[in-house]
Amino acid sequence: MTITSVRPSTSTELEDLDRRHIIHPLQSAAISDRVVIVRGKGSTVWDADGNELLDATGGGLWHSHVGHGRRELAEAAAQQMERLEYFTSYQEFGNDRTVELAVRLAGLSPGDLNKVFFTSGGSESVETAIKAARLYHARRDEPDRTWIISRYYGYHGANYGSGTLTGFPPMQLGVGPNLPHVEKVSPPYLYRAAEMYGDKDPTDFLIDELEQTIQRLGPGNVAAMIGEPVMGGGGVLTPPADYWPRVRQVLDRHGILLIADEVITAFGRTGAWFDSARRLMEPDIITTAKGITSGYFSFGAVLLRDGIGDTIIQDMGFFHGYTFSGHPVGAAVALANLDIMEREDLPGNALAIGEWFKAGLAPLADVPTVGDVRVEGAAAAIEMVTDRGTREPMAFPDVFGLTARIRAEYGVISRPYAHNIILSPPLVMNEEEVRRTSTAIVEVLSRAARGA
Ligand code: PMP
């Protein structure tokens, strides 16, 4: 057998080999472009052709909080690798870095969420949370509490558990059977209030629906509800202020746990260390990943209330874990990343980014294919429609085409998701970069709407 070692020398060669060998996440026949990113600094990345691109997506997936190319994080990883690259955290073992990080997270998190389980990413965090919720009830002699309630338009991951909770049907089509005992309810989607809730107050409608769903499943059969405080992938959907407190009341009445999926929102994206605290959600469990290391290491953490953490380790214990749960390099990077975010007040800058976007994107009010613009700190969604009257969502390939144009004509990376254009820049983005991003989007969308 011969082993071929290739070092592609041209960008075309790289792109061809990529097409030949790599299956990309969310790859589809509609997408033929290949953009091979090779370097990054701050809010800027460069492709294999040397093109400079402004990254208004935070590394693509809302995760790059401190920006690209931070030597401090590379050094934190290198130092930890030299000292101890990895040793398991199973059973009696542990490492100093995860202890330090767990204490820090417990200090930052709301309420008594002082127990931490480490993972390698968001989907693993969500799997862990739903297992912990079911097990908590089982250990308290309520083994029938197995149903998990999630919401349409919610994103919770791609594994069989988390992927079933995700409220986008393509995640479940053709790969079933999916996780049993998952039920979905409507999201707080104010732009589509009339079509979703009729003339009812949105929160009243959603609370009634939740209560009816719980009654239908049987209150003693429901383990938990999971939701993002502000829905990210669904298109930056911020709920009415009374939504989470009222959801919490309903769940409390029925002994159901609340899981806040903060994989996007934790660590400053919306201006708070934990967005759930601001929305008065009072979660029992919080899932995190992404911004915890700003993408410099594949890492996540689940925070649980003391009572839940204590309960699931009783009896047979929590028979759950991944080889790389509690990775010391991930923890060292997370600690250094949190240092940067605190030192540079990146949650504060996320709020400033939000204000700059609101101003910069204001001219979209005159673009007929833009239905709604939603900004929440350093997260924004531009909802594209074919017609403002009917609010008919624009087809994905057309939205994709617009983001490709924004990149090709202005060197700005934005992200198409369903019928939204998503902006989730690094939290270090400055005012001039936000202005460039906004201008690029306004100009392309305005011209495209005129057929130019
Ligand atoms: N939860 C939320 C809210 C997310 O946005 C994501 C990823 N976009 C996940 C979970 C899954 O995380 P991962 O892709 O790291 O598995």
Residues whose N, C-alpha, C, O or C-beta is under 5 A from the ligand:
A	BS01	PMP	G121 G122 S123 E124 Y155 H156 G157 E228 G232 D261 V263 I264 A289
